[in-house]
């Protein structure tokens, strides 16, 4: 039954329920649906390939962001290590000056 898109037997074809419906042979229906099925498969395959490409690009972007983040973290850590070293040297220099000044002041007093 083309109207209901169902397979029916000869007895059902002549029944009141399908009286005004149109019918086609199974072989013709198979060809029609086979072509529709092929078209749907092609469309789905095309969509799947597009989605896989988008997924690949997304994974690549994620990888790039992670690499950039790690690079930035490394750079920040390196710069802070340099600044820390500079501050330690500055601290030692100032502490030496304080000791020297202390000795200069205390030496004549002793």
FILOSE-326501 format. One record per atom (N, C-alpha, C): residue number from 1; x, y, z; residue in three letters; atom name. Coordinates in Angstrom, 2 decimals, always signed. Example, Ala and Ser with C-alpha at 12.3 -4.5 7.8 and 13.67 -1.06 7.14 Angstrom:
<sites>
1,+13.19,-5.69,+7.80,ALA,N
1,+12.30,-4.50,+7.80,ALA,CA
1,+13.20,-3.30,+7.80,ALA,C
2,+12.85,-2.25,+7.08,SER,N
2,+13.67,-1.06,+7.14,SER,CA
2,+12.90,+0.03,+7.87,SER,C
</sites>
This chain:
<sites>
1,+0.86,-1.18,+0.00,UNK,N
1,+0.00,+0.00,+0.00,UNK,CA
1,+0.90,+1.23,+0.00,UNK,C
2,+0.86,+1.97,-1.08,UNK,N
2,+1.70,+3.16,-1.20,UNK,CA
2,+1.22,+4.26,-0.26,UNK,C
3,-0.05,+4.35,-0.05,UNK,N
3,-0.62,+5.38,+0.82,UNK,CA
3,-0.17,+5.21,+2.26,UNK,C
4,-0.27,+3.97,+2.79,UNK,N
4,+0.12,+3.69,+4.18,UNK,CA
4,+1.60,+3.32,+4.31,UNK,C
5,+2.25,+3.10,+3.16,UNK,N
5,+3.66,+2.69,+3.14,UNK,CA
5,+3.87,+1.42,+3.95,UNK,C
6,+2.99,+0.42,+3.65,UNK,N
6,+3.04,-0.87,+4.33,UNK,CA
6,+2.88,-1.98,+3.30,UNK,C
7,+3.46,-3.12,+3.65,UNK,N
7,+3.22,-4.31,+2.83,UNK,CA
7,+1.88,-4.89,+3.23,UNK,C
8,+1.08,-5.21,+2.22,UNK,N
8,-0.20,-5.84,+2.53,UNK,CA
8,-0.44,-7.00,+1.56,UNK,C
9,-1.26,-7.91,+1.99,UNK,N
9,-1.59,-9.06,+1.15,UNK,CA
9,-2.75,-8.70,+0.22,UNK,C
10,-3.07,-9.60,-0.69,UNK,N
10,-4.13,-9.37,-1.67,UNK,CA
10,-5.48,-9.20,-0.98,UNK,C
11,-5.70,-9.96,+0.07,UNK,N
11,-6.98,-9.87,+0.79,UNK,CA
11,-7.13,-8.50,+1.43,UNK,C
12,-6.05,-8.03,+2.06,UNK,N
12,-6.11,-6.71,+2.71,UNK,CA
12,-6.23,-5.60,+1.67,UNK,C
13,-5.63,-5.82,+0.49,UNK,N
13,-5.70,-4.82,-0.57,UNK,CA
13,-7.13,-4.55,-0.97,UNK,C
14,-7.93,-5.59,-0.96,UNK,N
14,-9.32,-5.45,-1.38,UNK,CA
14,-10.24,-5.04,-0.23,UNK,C
15,-9.71,-4.94,+0.96,UNK,N
15,-10.53,-4.57,+2.13,UNK,CA
15,-10.95,-3.11,+2.05,UNK,C
16,-11.99,-2.79,+2.78,UNK,N
16,-12.55,-1.44,+2.81,UNK,CA
16,-11.52,-0.42,+3.29,UNK,C
17,-10.65,-0.82,+4.22,UNK,N
17,-9.66,+0.06,+4.82,UNK,CA
17,-8.70,+0.66,+3.77,UNK,C
18,-8.41,-0.11,+2.71,UNK,N
18,-7.45,+0.33,+1.69,UNK,CA
18,-8.13,+0.62,+0.34,UNK,C
19,-9.43,+0.71,+0.34,UNK,N
19,-10.19,+0.82,-0.89,UNK,CA
19,-9.74,+2.00,-1.77,UNK,C
20,-9.54,+3.15,-1.20,UNK,N
20,-9.17,+4.32,-2.01,UNK,CA
20,-7.66,+4.54,-2.09,UNK,C
21,-6.87,+3.63,-1.59,UNK,N
21,-5.41,+3.77,-1.58,UNK,CA
21,-4.80,+3.32,-2.90,UNK,C
22,-3.58,+3.79,-3.14,UNK,N
22,-2.87,+3.35,-4.35,UNK,CA
22,-1.84,+2.30,-3.96,UNK,C
23,-1.53,+1.43,-4.92,UNK,N
23,-0.64,+0.30,-4.65,UNK,CA
23,+0.44,+0.23,-5.72,UNK,C
24,+1.62,-0.25,-5.30,UNK,N
24,+2.69,-0.52,-6.26,UNK,CA
24,+3.30,-1.87,-5.92,UNK,C
25,+3.86,-2.53,-6.94,UNK,N
25,+4.50,-3.82,-6.67,UNK,CA
25,+5.69,-3.68,-5.73,UNK,C
26,+5.99,-4.72,-4.99,UNK,N
26,+7.08,-4.71,-4.01,UNK,CA
26,+8.40,-4.35,-4.68,UNK,C
27,+8.65,-4.91,-5.87,UNK,N
27,+9.92,-4.63,-6.56,UNK,CA
27,+10.08,-3.13,-6.84,UNK,C
28,+8.99,-2.48,-7.27,UNK,N
28,+9.05,-1.04,-7.53,UNK,CA
28,+9.28,-0.26,-6.23,UNK,C
29,+8.59,-0.69,-5.18,UNK,N
29,+8.75,-0.03,-3.87,UNK,CA
29,+10.18,-0.19,-3.37,UNK,C
30,+10.74,-1.38,-3.56,UNK,N
30,+12.11,-1.64,-3.12,UNK,CA
30,+13.07,-0.68,-3.83,UNK,C
31,+12.90,-0.52,-5.14,UNK,N
31,+13.78,+0.38,-5.90,UNK,CA
31,+13.65,+1.83,-5.42,UNK,C
32,+12.41,+2.25,-5.19,UNK,N
32,+12.17,+3.62,-4.71,UNK,CA
32,+12.87,+3.84,-3.37,UNK,C
33,+12.64,+2.92,-2.44,UNK,N
33,+13.21,+3.07,-1.10,UNK,CA
33,+14.71,+2.82,-1.08,UNK,C
34,+15.16,+1.99,-2.02,UNK,N
34,+16.59,+1.73,-2.13,UNK,CA
34,+17.32,+3.02,-2.52,UNK,C
35,+16.77,+3.75,-3.49,UNK,N
35,+17.36,+5.01,-3.91,UNK,CA
35,+17.32,+6.05,-2.78,UNK,C
36,+16.19,+6.10,-2.07,UNK,N
36,+16.08,+7.03,-0.94,UNK,CA
36,+17.09,+6.66,+0.14,UNK,C
37,+17.24,+5.36,+0.38,UNK,N
37,+18.17,+4.88,+1.39,UNK,CA
37,+19.61,+5.25,+1.01,UNK,C
38,+19.97,+5.03,-0.26,UNK,N
38,+21.32,+5.38,-0.73,UNK,CA
38,+21.58,+6.87,-0.57,UNK,C
39,+20.58,+7.66,-0.90,UNK,N
39,+20.71,+9.11,-0.77,UNK,CA
39,+20.91,+9.50,+0.70,UNK,C
40,+20.14,+8.88,+1.56,UNK,N
40,+20.27,+9.16,+3.00,UNK,CA
40,+21.63,+8.73,+3.52,UNK,C
41,+22.11,+7.56,+3.07,UNK,N
41,+23.43,+7.07,+3.50,UNK,CA
41,+24.51,+8.04,+3.03,UNK,C
42,+24.41,+8.50,+1.79,UNK,N
42,+25.41,+9.44,+1.27,UNK,CA
42,+25.41,+10.74,+2.08,UNK,C
43,+24.23,+11.22,+2.38,UNK,N
43,+24.11,+12.45,+3.17,UNK,CA
43,+24.68,+12.26,+4.58,UNK,C
44,+24.35,+11.14,+5.19,UNK,N
44,+24.86,+10.86,+6.54,UNK,CA
44,+26.38,+10.67,+6.53,UNK,C
45,+26.89,+10.01,+5.50,UNK,N
45,+28.34,+9.82,+5.38,UNK,CA
45,+29.03,+11.18,+5.23,UNK,C
46,+28.45,+12.04,+4.42,UNK,N
46,+29.01,+13.39,+4.23,UNK,CA
46,+29.00,+14.15,+5.55,UNK,C
47,+27.88,+14.06,+6.28,UNK,N
47,+27.77,+14.74,+7.58,UNK,CA
47,+28.78,+14.17,+8.57,UNK,C
48,+28.93,+12.85,+8.55,UNK,N
48,+29.88,+12.20,+9.47,UNK,CA
48,+31.29,+12.67,+9.19,UNK,C
49,+31.66,+12.74,+7.92,UNK,N
49,+33.00,+13.21,+7.55,UNK,CA
49,+33.21,+14.67,+7.99,UNK,C
50,+32.18,+15.48,+7.81,UNK,N
50,+32.27,+16.89,+8.22,UNK,CA
50,+32.45,+16.99,+9.74,UNK,C
51,+31.70,+16.18,+10.47,UNK,N
51,+31.79,+16.19,+11.94,UNK,CA
51,+33.16,+15.69,+12.39,UNK,C
52,+33.66,+14.65,+11.72,UNK,N
52,+35.00,+14.14,+12.06,UNK,CA
52,+36.07,+15.20,+11.81,UNK,C
53,+35.92,+15.96,+10.73,UNK,N
53,+36.88,+17.04,+10.43,UNK,CA
53,+36.79,+18.14,+11.49,UNK,C
54,+35.57,+18.49,+11.89,UNK,N
54,+35.40,+19.50,+12.94,UNK,CA
54,+36.01,+19.00,+14.25,UNK,C
55,+35.82,+17.72,+14.55,UNK,N
55,+36.37,+17.14,+15.76,UNK,CA
55,+37.90,+17.18,+15.72,UNK,C
56,+38.48,+16.86,+14.55,UNK,N
56,+39.94,+16.89,+14.39,UNK,CA
56,+40.45,+18.32,+14.61,UNK,C
57,+39.77,+19.29,+14.00,UNK,N
57,+40.17,+20.69,+14.17,UNK,CA
57,+40.05,+21.12,+15.63,UNK,C
58,+38.98,+20.70,+16.28,UNK,N
58,+38.79,+21.05,+17.69,UNK,CA
58,+39.90,+20.47,+18.56,UNK,C
59,+40.26,+19.20,+18.29,UNK,N
59,+41.33,+18.58,+19.05,UNK,CA
59,+42.66,+19.31,+18.81,UNK,C
60,+42.86,+19.74,+17.57,UNK,N
60,+44.08,+20.49,+17.25,UNK,CA
60,+44.10,+21.82,+18.00,UNK,C
61,+42.96,+22.50,+18.06,UNK,N
61,+42.88,+23.77,+18.79,UNK,CA
61,+43.14,+23.54,+20.28,UNK,C
62,+42.56,+22.46,+20.82,UNK,N
62,+42.77,+22.14,+22.24,UNK,CA
62,+44.25,+21.92,+22.50,UNK,C
63,+44.89,+21.19,+21.61,UNK,N
63,+46.32,+20.91,+21.74,UNK,CA
63,+47.12,+22.21,+21.68,UNK,C
64,+46.77,+23.10,+20.76,UNK,N
64,+47.47,+24.38,+20.64,UNK,CA
64,+47.30,+25.22,+21.90,UNK,C
65,+46.09,+25.25,+22.44,UNK,N
65,+45.83,+26.03,+23.66,UNK,CA
65,+46.65,+25.47,+24.81,UNK,C
66,+46.70,+24.15,+24.92,UNK,N
66,+47.49,+23.52,+25.99,UNK,CA
66,+48.98,+23.85,+25.84,UNK,C
67,+49.47,+23.79,+24.60,UNK,N
67,+50.88,+24.11,+24.35,UNK,CA
67,+51.17,+25.56,+24.71,UNK,C
68,+50.28,+26.46,+24.29,UNK,N
68,+50.46,+27.88,+24.60,UNK,CA
68,+50.42,+28.13,+26.10,UNK,C
69,+49.51,+27.45,+26.77,UNK,N
69,+49.38,+27.59,+28.21,UNK,CA
69,+50.65,+27.11,+28.92,UNK,C
70,+51.15,+25.96,+28.51,UNK,N
70,+52.38,+25.43,+29.11,UNK,CA
70,+53.56,+26.36,+28.84,UNK,C
71,+53.63,+26.88,+27.62,UNK,N
71,+54.70,+27.81,+27.27,UNK,CA
71,+54.63,+29.07,+28.13,UNK,C
72,+53.43,+29.59,+28.29,UNK,N
72,+53.23,+30.79,+29.12,UNK,CA
72,+53.59,+30.51,+30.57,UNK,C
73,+53.16,+29.36,+31.10,UNK,N
73,+53.51,+28.99,+32.47,UNK,CA
73,+55.02,+28.92,+32.64,UNK,C
74,+55.68,+28.32,+31.68,UNK,N
74,+57.13,+28.19,+31.73,UNK,CA
74,+57.80,+29.55,+31.71,UNK,C
75,+57.30,+30.42,+30.86,UNK,N
75,+57.85,+31.77,+30.75,UNK,CA
75,+57.66,+32.54,+32.07,UNK,C
76,+56.48,+32.47,+32.65,UNK,N
76,+56.19,+33.16,+33.90,UNK,CA
76,+57.09,+32.62,+35.02,UNK,C
77,+57.21,+31.29,+35.09,UNK,N
77,+58.06,+30.67,+36.11,UNK,CA
77,+59.50,+31.12,+35.95,UNK,C
78,+59.98,+31.16,+34.72,UNK,N
78,+61.35,+31.58,+34.44,UNK,CA
78,+61.57,+33.04,+34.85,UNK,C
79,+60.63,+33.90,+34.49,UNK,N
79,+60.77,+35.32,+34.83,UNK,CA
79,+60.73,+35.54,+36.34,UNK,C
80,+59.85,+34.82,+37.02,UNK,N
80,+59.80,+34.96,+38.47,UNK,CA
80,+61.08,+34.43,+39.12,UNK,C
81,+61.65,+33.38,+38.56,UNK,N
81,+62.92,+32.85,+39.08,UNK,CA
81,+64.01,+33.90,+38.92,UNK,C
82,+64.04,+34.58,+37.77,UNK,N
82,+65.03,+35.65,+37.54,UNK,CA
82,+64.83,+36.78,+38.53,UNK,C
83,+63.56,+37.20,+38.68,UNK,N
83,+63.27,+38.28,+39.62,UNK,CA
83,+63.64,+37.88,+41.04,UNK,C
84,+63.38,+36.65,+41.40,UNK,N
84,+63.72,+36.17,+42.73,UNK,CA
84,+65.23,+36.24,+42.94,UNK,C
85,+65.98,+35.83,+41.93,UNK,N
85,+67.45,+35.86,+42.02,UNK,CA
85,+67.94,+37.30,+42.18,UNK,C
86,+67.35,+38.20,+41.42,UNK,N
86,+67.73,+39.61,+41.53,UNK,CA
86,+67.42,+40.13,+42.93,UNK,C
87,+66.24,+39.78,+43.45,UNK,N
87,+65.86,+40.25,+44.78,UNK,CA
87,+66.75,+39.65,+45.87,UNK,C
88,+67.14,+38.39,+45.72,UNK,N
88,+68.03,+37.76,+46.69,UNK,CA
88,+69.38,+38.49,+46.69,UNK,C
89,+69.91,+38.78,+45.50,UNK,N
89,+71.18,+39.52,+45.42,UNK,CA
89,+71.04,+40.90,+46.04,UNK,C
90,+69.94,+41.57,+45.75,UNK,N
90,+69.70,+42.90,+46.30,UNK,CA
90,+69.61,+42.82,+47.83,UNK,C
91,+68.89,+41.79,+48.33,UNK,N
91,+68.76,+41.60,+49.78,UNK,CA
91,+70.14,+41.39,+50.41,UNK,C
92,+70.96,+40.53,+49.82,UNK,N
92,+72.30,+40.27,+50.36,UNK,CA
92,+73.15,+41.54,+50.34,UNK,C
93,+73.04,+42.31,+49.26,UNK,N
93,+73.81,+43.56,+49.16,UNK,CA
93,+73.39,+44.54,+50.26,UNK,C
94,+72.09,+44.67,+50.45,UNK,N
94,+71.59,+45.60,+51.48,UNK,CA
94,+71.99,+45.12,+52.87,UNK,C
95,+71.91,+43.83,+53.13,UNK,N
95,+72.31,+43.28,+54.44,UNK,CA
95,+73.80,+43.51,+54.68,UNK,C
96,+74.64,+43.37,+53.64,UNK,N
96,+76.08,+43.65,+53.78,UNK,CA
96,+76.31,+45.12,+54.12,UNK,C
97,+75.58,+45.98,+53.43,UNK,N
97,+75.73,+47.41,+53.70,UNK,CA
97,+75.33,+47.75,+55.13,UNK,C
98,+74.25,+47.10,+55.58,UNK,N
98,+73.80,+47.34,+56.96,UNK,CA
98,+74.89,+46.90,+57.95,UNK,C
99,+75.48,+45.73,+57.70,UNK,N
99,+76.55,+45.22,+58.58,UNK,CA
99,+77.75,+46.16,+58.55,UNK,C
100,+78.12,+46.61,+57.35,UNK,N
100,+79.25,+47.53,+57.23,UNK,CA
100,+78.98,+48.83,+57.98,UNK,C
101,+77.76,+49.34,+57.79,UNK,N
101,+77.40,+50.58,+58.51,UNK,CA
101,+77.39,+50.36,+60.01,UNK,C
102,+76.91,+49.20,+60.42,UNK,N
102,+76.89,+48.87,+61.84,UNK,CA
102,+78.32,+48.87,+62.39,UNK,C
103,+79.25,+48.23,+61.66,UNK,N
103,+80.65,+48.15,+62.10,UNK,CA
103,+81.28,+49.53,+62.14,UNK,C
104,+80.99,+50.37,+61.16,UNK,N
104,+81.54,+51.73,+61.12,UNK,CA
104,+81.08,+52.54,+62.33,UNK,C
105,+79.82,+52.33,+62.67,UNK,N
105,+79.27,+53.09,+63.80,UNK,CA
105,+79.80,+52.53,+65.13,UNK,C
106,+79.82,+51.22,+65.26,UNK,N
106,+80.20,+50.60,+66.52,UNK,CA
106,+81.71,+50.57,+66.76,UNK,C
107,+82.49,+50.54,+65.74,UNK,N
107,+83.96,+50.44,+65.88,UNK,CA
107,+84.55,+51.59,+66.70,UNK,C
108,+84.22,+52.82,+66.41,UNK,N
108,+84.79,+53.90,+67.21,UNK,CA
108,+84.25,+53.91,+68.65,UNK,C
109,+83.11,+53.29,+68.86,UNK,N
109,+82.51,+53.33,+70.19,UNK,CA
109,+83.12,+52.29,+71.11,UNK,C
110,+83.79,+51.32,+70.58,UNK,N
110,+84.31,+50.24,+71.42,UNK,CA
110,+85.67,+50.51,+71.90,UNK,C
</sites>
